[in-house]
Amino acid sequence: MNAESDKPLVLVVDDNLDAAEVLALLVEMEGFAAATARGVAQAREVVASTPPHLIFLDVNLPDGSGLDLLADVKADLKTADIEIVVLSGMLDPRLKEEAHLLGARVFVTKPLAHEQLTALLSALR
């Protein structure tokens, strides 16, 4: 799913296609454009070609760690301002701390509740 428009772009990075598509659809219903990526490499391509305003980023991806992508995005002056929400099914406090140290806006445990999504997107407006 990839919508090009003048709406702020939100990138959903998750190897679970169904989860990514559902979250992207909810993002679009909130008035944003949405794109999906199934892994780190595909996400890097989207960030390089059409930098999103916000990334919902899963930690465990088939071709690498979402935290590595987070670190790279935040280290690059061209992309450092992109807001990143880390999503994970793991409740490891060390993982949450590492995500925050790398620059994540927030760490959210999956599944993301609709109220959480609405609040996060409202802050982006």
C-alpha positions, 0 to 999 in steps of 0.5 A: 500500500503506497499513497502519494499525495500532499498528506503527511506520509506514514511508513509502516515497517512490519514483516507481517503483511496483514498487520502492516496493511491494517495499520496502514489502512487505519493511518489512511482513515486518520487522514494521512498517506501510508506506505508499507515496507516488509523489511529494513532494505525496503524501508531504507528505499522508501526513506531515501526516495520519499522521506516519511513524516513518521515511521511505525517500526517493528523491531524484528524484521527478516533482513535485520533489526528495526533498531539498526534502521532507527539508529541509521535514520536518526544519525543522518541529518537528512532524516533525523527529524523523522518521528519513529514509533517502535513496535514490538511484541516483546516486553523487554525493558532493555529493548525499550530503553535502547529504542529511546536512547537511539531516538525513538519517540515512543516504544509501543507493545503490539498490538497497537490500540486504536486510541494509541494510534490516534494520539500518536497521529494527533501529535504529528498534525 
